[in-house]
Amino acid sequence: MKVISSGKLRTAIKEHLIKTYPDITFQFLSSMKEAETYLPEAEILLTYGEDLTQALIQKASQLKWIMVLSAGLERMPLEAIKERNILITNARGIHSIPMAEYTISVMLQEARNTKQMILNESAKVWDKKLPMQEITGKTIGIIGTGAIGSEIARVARAFRMKTLGVNRSGHKAEHFNAIYENKDILSMLPLCDYVVGVLPSTKETKNYFKKEHFEAMKESSVFINIGRGDTVDEEDLIDALRQNRLKHAVLDVFKNEPLAPSHPFWEMENVTVTPHHSAISSGYQPRAIEIFEYNLKEFQSDSGEMKNVIDPDRGY
């Protein structure tokens, strides 16, 4: 069995895989361009999924399984993969800890007016009247109650926050005080001090957050998006922020990345821009490889019990 990796993996991880699985041939490359030559030999492909094309899938004639070392699949050639009946799994769930910590950190930063404090420090301004708030006891609404959303809710409850969630069917999820069906979101939004988007990129979620949602939020609310950039109608959000329909937006993801220097978000005082790093952590690769190793053993035993199997029709 031959495994090709097109993602840059740490040396310690590569050494571990070679030592642990002596019957498997591993070929570690730094990019898909480097890996392309070896694709016809690969039965298993490790990739971040951003540079895999239909042509490359056709070239990988022996390929049986693709392990995507991330959660996002929006750039994957899913139709071509489906036609070849290639199994896809991803690293869904590994982002829950860093993304929950990110969410709590930006809520605290906004409540404690950190942006202005840093500006004041740079300008040597001593302003004791700078407004300060707490997040304890506030209400957080989380749209997307999977592993990430549930971990955000779990940590938020340490601050005695009320946790509300939204999912398609209204099914129960751990650590939430209440769950709303997707169709009832407009009745939930006015209750929230913080609204967090954790939605994947699918046909159903494109421009999910739009004018009606921003108008339903409190004027004192903070909108945080850590899901995918195309789940937000950016023009509607800009209009809402300019009209002070909500207090602040913290955005880690955007429709086009990197965010263009000319984009209005950069200049808006009530917007915090971060460069799609809410999931970044030193624990990222070890957690992703842990899922890969679990699935590798299941794949070898042909048990059919692999984690995070993707439905190519749904895209998740």
N, C-alpha and C positions, 0 to 999 in steps of 0.2 A: 504494500500500500504506500502511495506517495502523497505527501502533504506539501502543498506550495503555500507559502505565506508572502503576501505582497505588502503587508504592513510592517513598519519598523517596530520590532520587538526588542525588549531589553535583553542584553546578553545573558543575564541570569535565567531568564525565562526560556531562551533558546537552549541553553545548556541543560536545563531541567527537563525539557521535552525530549531531547535526544537521549538523555540518560534513562528516563522513565519508560520510554517506548522504543527499545532497541530494534524491534521488528518492523518499525515504520521508518521510511525514508523521509526526512524533512529537508526542504529546500527553502531557506530564508532569504528573501529579497527585500529591497528597500522601497520598491514602487511597483505598480502594475506594469509600467514600461519594462522594467527589468524582468518581471515575472512572465511576460508574454511568451517568451521563447520556450518556457517550460510548461505552459498551460496544457498542451496536448498530452502530457504524461500524468497530470494531476487527477487524483480521485477525490481529493478534498482540497478546498481553497479557503485559506484564512485571509480576510480582506476587511477594510473599513467600508467598502461598498461604494465609494464615491467615484471611482474611475473604472468601474466594470461596465462594459458595453455589450450590445447584442452580438457584435462581431467577435468579441473575446469569448463569449459563451459558446458560439459556434466552433471556435477554435479549440475549446477545451473538450475534446471528444470523449474523454474518459471520466469527466466530472460527474460525481454522484451527490456531493454535499458541499454547500457553501456556508461557512461559519462567518457571519458578519460581526466584527469586533466593535460594534456600536449598536445603538437602538434604531437609528434612522435608516429608512430604506427607500426614501423618495427618489434617489438617483439610480436605483437598481433597475436593470432591464427585466422586470418581473414577467412580462409576456414571454420573452425568449426562454427564461428559466422554466416557466410553466410548460412550455412546449416540449422541453427536454426532460420534464419530470424530475428536475434536480431538487433535492431537499434543501430548504433554507432554514437556518436558525440564526438568532441574533443574541446580543448581550443585554436584552431587556432586563431591567431590575438592578443592574450594577450602578446606575446613576443615582439611585434613591438617596444615598447618604450625602454625597456632595451637593446634590440639588436641593435637598431639604435644608442643609446648612446655609447654602446660598440664599434661599428664600427667607429664612429667619434673619440672616445678616442684613439683607437689604431692607427688610421691614424695620429692624432696629435702627439702621442708618437713617431711614426717612423719618422715623419717629424722633430721633435724637438730633435731627437737622445736621447730619454729618457733612454734607456737601458744603454748607455755608460755614461750618466750623473750620473746615480745612482752608477755605478761602480766607477766612478771618485770620487764621494762623499765618498764612503766607503774607498777608498784608499787615501783620502785627496789630490786629484789631482786637481789643478786649471788650466783648459784648456780653454782659451778664443777662441781658434781656432777650437773648435769642430763645425762641419758643422751644420747649422740650415736651415730648409726650411719652406715653408708655404703650406697649403692645399688649400687656397683661390685661386679660378680661375682654379684649376686643373679639370681633367675629371675623373669621377667615372663610372665604368661599373658594373651593378648589374644584376647577372644572377638569375632570380626569381623575378617577379614583383608583388607578392602578398602583403599582409598587411605589412610584415616586410620590403620587398624591397622598397615598396612605402614610408614607414616612413623613411627609410635610405635616400631615394632621397629627401624627404621633408626637412629633417634636413641639408643635404649636400648643398641644394640650399641657405641656410642661409650663407654659406661660398662662395656663388657665384660660386659653382662648376657646371660644365656641367654634367648632369645626363643622362646616356645611360642605357637602359635596354634590357634584352633578355627574351622572353617567347616563348612558342611553336608556336603560331600562328602569333606573331607580333602585337597582339591587343594592343590598347592604354591602358596606365595606368597613374594614377595621379602622378604628380610631376616629370615626365620624359621629357627631351627635345627631346628624340628620342627613339624609340623601334625597336629592330631587331628581326626577326624570329630566332628560334633556329638554323636553317640551315645556317644562315648568321653570326654566332658569330665570325668566324675567320676574318671577315672584320671589326668587331667592336673592337676586342681586341687590335690591334696596336694603337688605338686612346686613350687608357685608361692609366691614371697614377695609378689608383687603380682599382682592379678587385675583386668584392665581390661575393662569392658563397653563395646563400641562398636556395639551392635546397633540397627537401625532399629525403628520401631514397626510391627509387622505382626500378623496373627492368630496366627502361629506363635511370635512372640517375646513375647507378653503374659505377664507373670509368669514369664519364662524363668528368672531367678535366684530360687531359692526355698530352702526349708529344707535339702533334700538337698545343694545346692551349698555353702551356708554351712557345713554340717557336714563337708563334704569338705575344706574349706580348712584350712591350718595355723592354729593359734591365734595365731601371730605374723604372719599375713598381713594385707595391706591391700587392701581392695576399693575400686575406683574406678569410678564410672559416669559416662560422658560420652556414652552413646548416647541412649536415650530413657527417661523416667521409668517408663513402664508396663512396661518389661522386667524390673522388680524387684518382687517381692512385699515391699512395705515392712514389713508386719507380721512376716514371717519374718526380715527383716534386723534389725529392732529387737530381736526375741527373741534372735537370735544375738549381737548386740552386748552386750545386757544380760547374757548368759550367758558373755561373753568367749570365744565360739567363734572370733572373729577379733579382731585388734588394733585396727583402725581402718577407717572407711569415709569416703571422700571422694566427695561427691555433688554433681554439678553440675546434675542433672535430676531431676524429680519427677513423680509421677502428676498432681498438681494444682499449677499454678504461677500466681502466686507461692506459695511455701510458706507455709502459714498460721502466724501467730505462735504458735499453740497446739500446733503439731506437735512431737512429742518430739525430732525430730532437732536442733532448735535448742539443747536443753538437755543433750544427751549429750556428755560429754567426749571420747568416742572417735569422734566424727563431725565432719567438716568440711563445712560447707554453703557452696556458692558459687552465685550467682544465674544459672545457665544462661548463663555467659559464656565457656566454654572455647573457643568458635569465634570469639569477637569479636576483631577485629583491624582495623587501619587498612587492611589489604590486602583486606578482605572484598569491597567493591563492585568494585574494579578487577578482581579475579579472576573474579567472577561475570559482569561485563560482557564480559570476554575470551571466556568460553564462549558468551555470547549472540551476540557478533559472529561467532565462528566458525560457529555454527549459522545465523545470519542469512544468511551467504553460501551455505551449503549449502541452506538453505530456498529462496533465490532461484534457485539453479541446479537445484533439484529433483533433487539427486544421491542423496538417501537416506543420506548419510553423517554425519548429525548426531550429536553427542556427548550422552551421558546421556539417551537416550530411555527414558521410563518405561513399563512395562507396567502399565496400570490394574488388571489383575486381581491382580497381585502387590503393587502399591503401591510398587515401587522398580525 
